[in-house]
Amino acid sequence: MRPDIIDSRYDVPASRREPQSLIRASHLTALPSQQPQELHLTQATSKAADPPYARHRATLVTVAQQYWILLKILLAEYRSTWFIHILGGLLIPVSFAFVIVSVGGVSNSQQAIYLLGGNMAMSIATGPAAFLITKMGWARQVKEFEYWIALPVSKLLLVLAIILVALLFALPGILGIYVFGSLLLRLPFSGTWSLILLIPLGVLPLTGVGALLGTIAPNGETSSVLSNVLILFVGVLSPVVLPLESLPVPLRILAQFMPTTYVADAFRAVLGGQKTDLTFDLIILALFSAILLTSTYFRLDWRNT
């Protein structure tokens, strides 16, 4: 065909094309009438945008399924490093007990029970509590919560799943300390079933401390420092292994507001068969658990981490 009849750019006969001046004029006159409509449509879309997934009403079955999936995902992260976390909660308390027995010795069963109960409480502080501090700190640094926020799960389920993972890591360390310490200190295996029932309530307040300190840490390096400070404070500067009378007055006062003090007392009450002292410790531990876990829930602003 002749080039003057077909325009190569539009593939439209030249006789049917409108002049460029008319096209520009019609385009300019249409802009004022279209702008308010487009602006109104944009505002309406931004206010009433549909979610990226269909909303379903939460039931107990769906919540349980979501919690189970979250738990499996969190446990899968430690399928190759779980032994290190369990060993960390077992090695430090055993070392403290071995040093105290080797240097000073244990003269009676009351001192042995005091040392064993304190070492079991220290196992929680050096295991799941320190684990949660580093977990939350590194999660903030690598933006892990951006992944969780993209899933249709609530923040409460995520916090409870993380706490349960810490509890599972605490069980081998506590039971290992109980068996090894009883053999080392020559104590009978008494109150075993009561001790197993006490472990969750003893772990919850200390995991709350670890999770709360982890939300305060801005990055992984800071969380590692906080976990080391927690281990040092619990092992040396609190009445967990050392007697309360041997500490200075400021630390004695501070010990009354630390959950580790009541965790160690509860373990000692079970090991010594003193049920009357156990009731007060259980009430205090329940209050610590509620306050610390609630504070962690509201402190964890995963949309701004």
BAVO-599726 format. One record per residue (C-alpha): chain; x, y, z; residue in one letter; residue number from 1. Coordinates in steps of 0.02 Angstrom, whole numbers. Layout:
! residues N
> cadena;X;Y;Z;residuo;num
> A;X;Y;Z;A;NUM
...
! end
This chain:
! residues 305
> cadena;X;Y;Z;residuo;num
> A;0;0;0;M;1
> A;46;181;-21;R;2
> A;130;261;130;P;3
> A;21;416;117;D;4
> A;-136;311;145;I;5
> A;-78;201;292;I;6
> A;11;277;440;D;7
> A;146;157;500;S;8
> A;129;212;681;R;9
> A;-56;181;705;Y;10
> A;-98;69;559;D;11
> A;-251;177;524;V;12
> A;-292;259;357;P;13
> A;-243;440;354;A;14
> A;-414;493;293;S;15
> A;-495;423;451;R;16
> A;-374;502;574;R;17
> A;-424;658;667;E;18
> A;-307;806;664;P;19
> A;-184;812;809;Q;20
> A;-249;982;862;S;21
> A;-424;913;889;L;22
> A;-356;764;988;I;23
> A;-257;878;1103;R;24
> A;-407;994;1127;A;25
> A;-526;851;1170;S;26
> A;-397;778;1290;H;27
> A;-373;942;1380;L;28
> A;-559;975;1395;T;29
> A;-590;801;1467;A;30
> A;-461;816;1606;L;31
> A;-558;935;1722;P;32
> A;-713;825;1718;S;33
> A;-615;664;1750;Q;34
> A;-503;722;1892;Q;35
> A;-637;732;2029;P;36
> A;-704;560;1982;Q;37
> A;-531;482;1986;E;38
> A;-492;567;2152;L;39
> A;-656;507;2227;H;40
> A;-623;330;2164;L;41
> A;-448;331;2239;T;42
> A;-511;389;2408;Q;43
> A;-649;259;2410;A;44
> A;-526;121;2364;T;45
> A;-403;171;2500;S;46
> A;-540;174;2632;K;47
> A;-628;12;2586;A;48
> A;-493;-99;2512;A;49
> A;-528;-285;2521;D;50
> A;-406;-393;2621;P;51
> A;-287;-502;2520;P;52
> A;-370;-659;2589;Y;53
> A;-547;-706;2636;A;54
> A;-591;-673;2816;R;55
> A;-650;-822;2916;H;56
> A;-731;-823;3085;R;57
> A;-610;-890;3215;A;58
> A;-663;-1048;3305;T;59
> A;-575;-1156;3433;L;60
> A;-530;-1280;3297;V;61
> A;-452;-1150;3182;T;62
> A;-359;-1068;3327;V;63
> A;-290;-1238;3380;A;64
> A;-237;-1276;3202;Q;65
> A;-150;-1108;3184;Q;66
> A;-62;-1132;3351;Y;67
> A;-3;-1305;3303;W;68
> A;65;-1241;3136;I;69
> A;156;-1097;3222;L;70
> A;231;-1217;3348;L;71
> A;296;-1332;3212;K;72
> A;372;-1186;3117;I;73
> A;461;-1121;3271;L;74
> A;525;-1294;3319;L;75
> A;587;-1323;3142;A;76
> A;705;-1174;3160;E;77
> A;802;-1271;3293;Y;78
> A;804;-1444;3217;R;79
> A;994;-1436;3201;S;80
> A;1036;-1330;3355;T;81
> A;917;-1395;3488;W;82
> A;1056;-1489;3578;F;83
> A;1156;-1329;3607;I;84
> A;1008;-1241;3689;H;85
> A;973;-1389;3802;I;86
> A;1157;-1405;3848;L;87
> A;1164;-1220;3892;G;88
> A;1025;-1241;4020;G;89
> A;1113;-1393;4094;L;90
> A;1298;-1355;4093;L;91
> A;1306;-1192;4194;I;92
> A;1200;-1250;4344;P;93
> A;1293;-1416;4352;V;94
> A;1459;-1321;4352;S;95
> A;1400;-1209;4494;F;96
> A;1344;-1358;4598;A;97
> A;1505;-1452;4566;F;98
> A;1613;-1302;4617;V;99
> A;1514;-1271;4777;I;100
> A;1519;-1453;4828;V;101
> A;1704;-1469;4788;S;102
> A;1758;-1308;4877;V;103
> A;1642;-1286;5025;G;104
> A;1552;-1450;5037;G;105
> A;1374;-1483;5095;V;106
> A;1360;-1526;5279;S;107
> A;1175;-1571;5293;N;108
> A;1020;-1608;5191;S;109
> A;949;-1432;5211;Q;110
> A;1100;-1357;5125;Q;111
> A;1088;-1489;4989;A;112
> A;904;-1450;4958;I;113
> A;942;-1264;4954;Y;114
> A;1080;-1290;4826;L;115
> A;979;-1409;4716;L;116
> A;824;-1297;4712;G;117
> A;929;-1147;4667;G;118
> A;1018;-1240;4528;N;119
> A;852;-1294;4453;M;120
> A;795;-1112;4452;A;121
> A;960;-1061;4374;M;122
> A;934;-1191;4238;S;123
> A;778;-1096;4184;I;124
> A;869;-929;4184;A;125
> A;1018;-993;4085;T;126
> A;910;-1096;3967;G;127
> A;739;-1033;3908;P;128
> A;753;-856;3980;A;129
> A;920;-822;3896;A;130
> A;855;-910;3740;F;131
> A;705;-794;3729;L;132
> A;811;-637;3750;I;133
> A;922;-682;3603;T;134
> A;774;-748;3502;K;135
> A;674;-587;3515;M;136
> A;826;-475;3490;G;137
> A;886;-560;3331;W;138
> A;707;-570;3266;A;139
> A;697;-381;3277;R;140
> A;864;-360;3189;Q;141
> A;828;-477;3042;V;142
> A;647;-414;3026;K;143
> A;574;-585;3063;E;144
> A;411;-510;3124;F;145
> A;377;-444;2949;E;146
> A;355;-626;2899;Y;147
> A;237;-665;3043;W;148
> A;132;-510;3015;I;149
> A;98;-565;2835;A;150
> A;13;-723;2899;L;151
> A;-168;-727;2960;P;152
> A;-119;-761;3141;V;153
> A;-139;-656;3296;S;154
> A;3;-587;3400;K;155
> A;-61;-680;3553;L;156
> A;-42;-848;3467;L;157
> A;135;-805;3414;L;158
> A;186;-754;3590;V;159
> A;110;-912;3665;L;160
> A;196;-1021;3535;A;161
> A;365;-942;3573;I;162
> A;337;-967;3760;I;163
> A;292;-1150;3734;L;164
> A;451;-1180;3633;V;165
> A;551;-1107;3776;A;166
> A;458;-1220;3898;L;167
> A;499;-1374;3794;L;168
> A;683;-1326;3794;F;169
> A;678;-1302;3983;A;170
> A;614;-1476;4026;L;171
> A;772;-1578;3987;P;172
> A;883;-1456;4081;G;173
> A;775;-1453;4238;I;174
> A;753;-1641;4243;L;175
> A;938;-1667;4209;G;176
> A;985;-1550;4351;I;177
> A;863;-1641;4465;Y;178
> A;936;-1813;4428;V;179
> A;1119;-1760;4426;F;180
> A;1103;-1647;4579;G;181
> A;1013;-1780;4680;S;182
> A;1151;-1904;4642;L;183
> A;1289;-1777;4676;L;184
> A;1214;-1714;4839;L;185
> A;1152;-1887;4892;R;186
> A;970;-1836;4905;L;187
> A;823;-1955;4883;P;188
> A;712;-1937;4730;F;189
> A;563;-1868;4825;S;190
> A;420;-1761;4760;G;191
> A;453;-1803;4579;T;192
> A;273;-1792;4518;W;193
> A;241;-1630;4613;S;194
> A;400;-1562;4538;L;195
> A;343;-1603;4361;I;196
> A;178;-1512;4392;L;197
> A;273;-1362;4462;L;198
> A;391;-1343;4314;I;199
> A;270;-1250;4196;P;200
> A;226;-1120;4329;L;201
> A;410;-1102;4372;G;202
> A;458;-1077;4189;V;203
> A;322;-952;4141;L;204
> A;380;-801;4244;P;205
> A;562;-822;4193;L;206
> A;515;-842;4010;T;207
> A;412;-684;4031;G;208
> A;569;-596;4093;V;209
> A;668;-661;3945;G;210
> A;536;-612;3817;A;211
> A;513;-439;3894;L;212
> A;701;-405;3893;L;213
> A;706;-469;3714;G;214
> A;576;-343;3658;T;215
> A;679;-204;3738;I;216
> A;839;-255;3648;A;217
> A;851;-161;3481;P;218
> A;964;-290;3396;N;219
> A;1046;-459;3417;G;220
> A;1208;-396;3493;E;221
> A;1117;-305;3632;T;222
> A;1009;-457;3668;S;223
> A;1165;-565;3687;S;224
> A;1235;-441;3814;V;225
> A;1071;-440;3911;L;226
> A;1066;-630;3917;S;227
> A;1243;-635;3989;N;228
> A;1196;-504;4118;V;229
> A;1043;-606;4167;L;230
> A;1148;-763;4191;I;231
> A;1276;-668;4296;L;232
> A;1143;-584;4402;F;233
> A;1045;-742;4435;V;234
> A;1200;-847;4470;G;235
> A;1297;-727;4581;V;236
> A;1192;-579;4636;L;237
> A;1029;-663;4688;S;238
> A;979;-788;4824;P;239
> A;965;-932;4702;V;240
> A;1127;-1021;4741;V;241
> A;1197;-909;4877;L;242
> A;1104;-886;5043;P;243
> A;1003;-727;5064;L;244
> A;1100;-678;5220;E;245
> A;1265;-674;5125;S;246
> A;1204;-539;5005;L;247
> A;1215;-351;5039;P;248
> A;1058;-259;5095;V;249
> A;1015;-181;4924;P;250
> A;1019;-352;4841;L;251
> A;912;-425;4981;R;252
> A;779;-294;4947;I;253
> A;792;-320;4759;L;254
> A;774;-508;4780;A;255
> A;597;-485;4845;Q;256
> A;544;-421;4673;F;257
> A;631;-555;4570;M;258
> A;535;-708;4509;P;259
> A;691;-817;4522;T;260
> A;684;-800;4712;T;261
> A;510;-878;4720;Y;262
> A;547;-1008;4586;V;263
> A;695;-1072;4688;A;264
> A;591;-1068;4849;D;265
> A;452;-1168;4765;A;266
> A;575;-1301;4706;F;267
> A;651;-1311;4881;R;268
> A;478;-1328;4959;A;269
> A;438;-1476;4845;V;270
> A;607;-1558;4874;L;271
> A;591;-1535;5062;G;272
> A;408;-1584;5073;G;273
> A;354;-1414;5145;Q;274
> A;181;-1391;5068;K;275
> A;135;-1240;5176;T;276
> A;274;-1132;5104;D;277
> A;230;-1187;4927;L;278
> A;59;-1102;4922;T;279
> A;128;-926;4943;F;280
> A;261;-957;4810;D;281
> A;131;-1020;4687;L;282
> A;23;-865;4709;I;283
> A;172;-749;4682;I;284
> A;230;-847;4529;L;285
> A;55;-839;4454;A;286
> A;53;-650;4477;L;287
> A;227;-633;4402;F;288
> A;175;-739;4253;S;289
> A;18;-637;4218;A;290
> A;106;-468;4234;I;291
> A;261;-513;4134;L;292
> A;172;-603;3992;L;293
> A;42;-465;3977;T;294
> A;181;-335;3972;S;295
> A;270;-435;3837;T;296
> A;111;-445;3733;Y;297
> A;84;-257;3734;F;298
> A;270;-216;3721;R;299
> A;292;-322;3564;L;300
> A;246;-197;3429;D;301
> A;282;-311;3282;W;302
> A;219;-184;3154;R;303
> A;363;-66;3197;N;304
> A;504;-191;3224;T;305
! end
